[in-house]
Amino acid sequence: MPWRECSVMEEGLRFVARLLEGEGMSEVCRAFGISRKTGYKIFNRYQDEGLEALCDRSRR
């Protein structure tokens, strides 16, 4: 059975949902394979901008 592909927004939504359910930042970041610094950046953007913040961003 092949892996299910998901978008950046879907991953971000899953990440934020786990935090909103009360899981700790360290635990969620470990599960997603990202640093806590990146986790806080994603979560803070979500709090400031809502769902739009979870979309892919240009790096230019």
Chimera marker file (.cmm) of the C-alpha trace (Angstrom):
<marker_set name="trace">
<marker id="1" x="0.000" y="0.000" z="0.000" r="1" g="1" b="0" radius="0.5"/>
<marker id="2" x="1.590" y="3.334" z="-1.024" r="1" g="1" b="0" radius="0.5"/>
<marker id="3" x="2.098" y="6.209" z="1.359" r="1" g="1" b="0" radius="0.5"/>
<marker id="4" x="-0.593" y="8.848" z="1.224" r="1" g="1" b="0" radius="0.5"/>
<marker id="5" x="0.747" y="12.163" z="0.019" r="1" g="1" b="0" radius="0.5"/>
<marker id="6" x="-0.377" y="15.252" z="1.857" r="1" g="1" b="0" radius="0.5"/>
<marker id="7" x="0.086" y="18.944" z="1.347" r="1" g="1" b="0" radius="0.5"/>
<marker id="8" x="2.109" y="21.288" z="3.495" r="1" g="1" b="0" radius="0.5"/>
<marker id="9" x="-1.145" y="22.787" z="4.728" r="1" g="1" b="0" radius="0.5"/>
<marker id="10" x="-2.499" y="19.382" z="5.814" r="1" g="1" b="0" radius="0.5"/>
<marker id="11" x="0.697" y="18.659" z="7.753" r="1" g="1" b="0" radius="0.5"/>
<marker id="12" x="0.565" y="22.083" z="9.383" r="1" g="1" b="0" radius="0.5"/>
<marker id="13" x="-3.066" y="21.590" z="10.297" r="1" g="1" b="0" radius="0.5"/>
<marker id="14" x="-2.306" y="18.244" z="11.931" r="1" g="1" b="0" radius="0.5"/>
<marker id="15" x="0.607" y="19.826" z="13.801" r="1" g="1" b="0" radius="0.5"/>
<marker id="16" x="-1.482" y="22.739" z="15.112" r="1" g="1" b="0" radius="0.5"/>
<marker id="17" x="-4.424" y="20.470" z="15.986" r="1" g="1" b="0" radius="0.5"/>
<marker id="18" x="-2.233" y="18.347" z="18.247" r="1" g="1" b="0" radius="0.5"/>
<marker id="19" x="-0.989" y="21.449" z="20.045" r="1" g="1" b="0" radius="0.5"/>
<marker id="20" x="-4.521" y="22.789" z="20.464" r="1" g="1" b="0" radius="0.5"/>
<marker id="21" x="-5.563" y="19.420" z="21.937" r="1" g="1" b="0" radius="0.5"/>
<marker id="22" x="-3.031" y="19.975" z="24.702" r="1" g="1" b="0" radius="0.5"/>
<marker id="23" x="0.033" y="17.981" z="23.629" r="1" g="1" b="0" radius="0.5"/>
<marker id="24" x="3.363" y="19.535" z="24.487" r="1" g="1" b="0" radius="0.5"/>
<marker id="25" x="5.431" y="21.362" z="21.882" r="1" g="1" b="0" radius="0.5"/>
<marker id="26" x="8.468" y="19.101" z="22.376" r="1" g="1" b="0" radius="0.5"/>
<marker id="27" x="6.432" y="15.928" z="21.923" r="1" g="1" b="0" radius="0.5"/>
<marker id="28" x="4.636" y="17.169" z="18.798" r="1" g="1" b="0" radius="0.5"/>
<marker id="29" x="7.834" y="18.505" z="17.218" r="1" g="1" b="0" radius="0.5"/>
<marker id="30" x="9.561" y="15.176" z="17.848" r="1" g="1" b="0" radius="0.5"/>
<marker id="31" x="6.661" y="13.332" z="16.174" r="1" g="1" b="0" radius="0.5"/>
<marker id="32" x="6.871" y="15.593" z="13.109" r="1" g="1" b="0" radius="0.5"/>
<marker id="33" x="10.671" y="15.554" z="12.971" r="1" g="1" b="0" radius="0.5"/>
<marker id="34" x="11.131" y="19.314" z="13.314" r="1" g="1" b="0" radius="0.5"/>
<marker id="35" x="12.936" y="21.538" z="15.794" r="1" g="1" b="0" radius="0.5"/>
<marker id="36" x="11.057" y="23.315" z="18.565" r="1" g="1" b="0" radius="0.5"/>
<marker id="37" x="12.142" y="26.621" z="17.016" r="1" g="1" b="0" radius="0.5"/>
<marker id="38" x="10.365" y="25.673" z="13.780" r="1" g="1" b="0" radius="0.5"/>
<marker id="39" x="7.368" y="24.383" z="15.728" r="1" g="1" b="0" radius="0.5"/>
<marker id="40" x="6.963" y="27.668" z="17.561" r="1" g="1" b="0" radius="0.5"/>
<marker id="41" x="7.341" y="29.576" z="14.287" r="1" g="1" b="0" radius="0.5"/>
<marker id="42" x="4.526" y="27.537" z="12.683" r="1" g="1" b="0" radius="0.5"/>
<marker id="43" x="2.265" y="27.827" z="15.727" r="1" g="1" b="0" radius="0.5"/>
<marker id="44" x="2.844" y="31.566" z="16.195" r="1" g="1" b="0" radius="0.5"/>
<marker id="45" x="2.120" y="32.202" z="12.506" r="1" g="1" b="0" radius="0.5"/>
<marker id="46" x="-1.091" y="30.202" z="12.855" r="1" g="1" b="0" radius="0.5"/>
<marker id="47" x="-2.138" y="32.261" z="15.879" r="1" g="1" b="0" radius="0.5"/>
<marker id="48" x="-1.395" y="35.540" z="14.048" r="1" g="1" b="0" radius="0.5"/>
<marker id="49" x="-2.709" y="34.710" z="10.563" r="1" g="1" b="0" radius="0.5"/>
<marker id="50" x="-5.047" y="31.722" z="10.912" r="1" g="1" b="0" radius="0.5"/>
<marker id="51" x="-5.221" y="28.959" z="8.288" r="1" g="1" b="0" radius="0.5"/>
<marker id="52" x="-3.538" y="31.139" z="5.639" r="1" g="1" b="0" radius="0.5"/>
<marker id="53" x="-0.305" y="30.824" z="7.620" r="1" g="1" b="0" radius="0.5"/>
<marker id="54" x="-0.215" y="27.056" z="7.018" r="1" g="1" b="0" radius="0.5"/>
<marker id="55" x="0.062" y="27.394" z="3.226" r="1" g="1" b="0" radius="0.5"/>
<marker id="56" x="3.395" y="27.080" z="1.461" r="1" g="1" b="0" radius="0.5"/>
<marker id="57" x="5.358" y="30.339" z="1.526" r="1" g="1" b="0" radius="0.5"/>
<marker id="58" x="7.756" y="31.727" z="-1.011" r="1" g="1" b="0" radius="0.5"/>
<marker id="59" x="11.318" y="31.734" z="0.294" r="1" g="1" b="0" radius="0.5"/>
<marker id="60" x="12.435" y="34.581" z="-1.944" r="1" g="1" b="0" radius="0.5"/>
<link id1="1" id2="2" r="1" g="1" b="0" radius="0.2"/>
<link id1="2" id2="3" r="1" g="1" b="0" radius="0.2"/>
<link id1="3" id2="4" r="1" g="1" b="0" radius="0.2"/>
<link id1="4" id2="5" r="1" g="1" b="0" radius="0.2"/>
<link id1="5" id2="6" r="1" g="1" b="0" radius="0.2"/>
<link id1="6" id2="7" r="1" g="1" b="0" radius="0.2"/>
<link id1="7" id2="8" r="1" g="1" b="0" radius="0.2"/>
<link id1="8" id2="9" r="1" g="1" b="0" radius="0.2"/>
<link id1="9" id2="10" r="1" g="1" b="0" radius="0.2"/>
<link id1="10" id2="11" r="1" g="1" b="0" radius="0.2"/>
<link id1="11" id2="12" r="1" g="1" b="0" radius="0.2"/>
<link id1="12" id2="13" r="1" g="1" b="0" radius="0.2"/>
<link id1="13" id2="14" r="1" g="1" b="0" radius="0.2"/>
<link id1="14" id2="15" r="1" g="1" b="0" radius="0.2"/>
<link id1="15" id2="16" r="1" g="1" b="0" radius="0.2"/>
<link id1="16" id2="17" r="1" g="1" b="0" radius="0.2"/>
<link id1="17" id2="18" r="1" g="1" b="0" radius="0.2"/>
<link id1="18" id2="19" r="1" g="1" b="0" radius="0.2"/>
<link id1="19" id2="20" r="1" g="1" b="0" radius="0.2"/>
<link id1="20" id2="21" r="1" g="1" b="0" radius="0.2"/>
<link id1="21" id2="22" r="1" g="1" b="0" radius="0.2"/>
<link id1="22" id2="23" r="1" g="1" b="0" radius="0.2"/>
<link id1="23" id2="24" r="1" g="1" b="0" radius="0.2"/>
<link id1="24" id2="25" r="1" g="1" b="0" radius="0.2"/>
<link id1="25" id2="26" r="1" g="1" b="0" radius="0.2"/>
<link id1="26" id2="27" r="1" g="1" b="0" radius="0.2"/>
<link id1="27" id2="28" r="1" g="1" b="0" radius="0.2"/>
<link id1="28" id2="29" r="1" g="1" b="0" radius="0.2"/>
<link id1="29" id2="30" r="1" g="1" b="0" radius="0.2"/>
<link id1="30" id2="31" r="1" g="1" b="0" radius="0.2"/>
<link id1="31" id2="32" r="1" g="1" b="0" radius="0.2"/>
<link id1="32" id2="33" r="1" g="1" b="0" radius="0.2"/>
<link id1="33" id2="34" r="1" g="1" b="0" radius="0.2"/>
<link id1="34" id2="35" r="1" g="1" b="0" radius="0.2"/>
<link id1="35" id2="36" r="1" g="1" b="0" radius="0.2"/>
<link id1="36" id2="37" r="1" g="1" b="0" radius="0.2"/>
<link id1="37" id2="38" r="1" g="1" b="0" radius="0.2"/>
<link id1="38" id2="39" r="1" g="1" b="0" radius="0.2"/>
<link id1="39" id2="40" r="1" g="1" b="0" radius="0.2"/>
<link id1="40" id2="41" r="1" g="1" b="0" radius="0.2"/>
<link id1="41" id2="42" r="1" g="1" b="0" radius="0.2"/>
<link id1="42" id2="43" r="1" g="1" b="0" radius="0.2"/>
<link id1="43" id2="44" r="1" g="1" b="0" radius="0.2"/>
<link id1="44" id2="45" r="1" g="1" b="0" radius="0.2"/>
<link id1="45" id2="46" r="1" g="1" b="0" radius="0.2"/>
<link id1="46" id2="47" r="1" g="1" b="0" radius="0.2"/>
<link id1="47" id2="48" r="1" g="1" b="0" radius="0.2"/>
<link id1="48" id2="49" r="1" g="1" b="0" radius="0.2"/>
<link id1="49" id2="50" r="1" g="1" b="0" radius="0.2"/>
<link id1="50" id2="51" r="1" g="1" b="0" radius="0.2"/>
<link id1="51" id2="52" r="1" g="1" b="0" radius="0.2"/>
<link id1="52" id2="53" r="1" g="1" b="0" radius="0.2"/>
<link id1="53" id2="54" r="1" g="1" b="0" radius="0.2"/>
<link id1="54" id2="55" r="1" g="1" b="0" radius="0.2"/>
<link id1="55" id2="56" r="1" g="1" b="0" radius="0.2"/>
<link id1="56" id2="57" r="1" g="1" b="0" radius="0.2"/>
<link id1="57" id2="58" r="1" g="1" b="0" radius="0.2"/>
<link id1="58" id2="59" r="1" g="1" b="0" radius="0.2"/>
<link id1="59" id2="60" r="1" g="1" b="0" radius="0.2"/>
</marker_set>
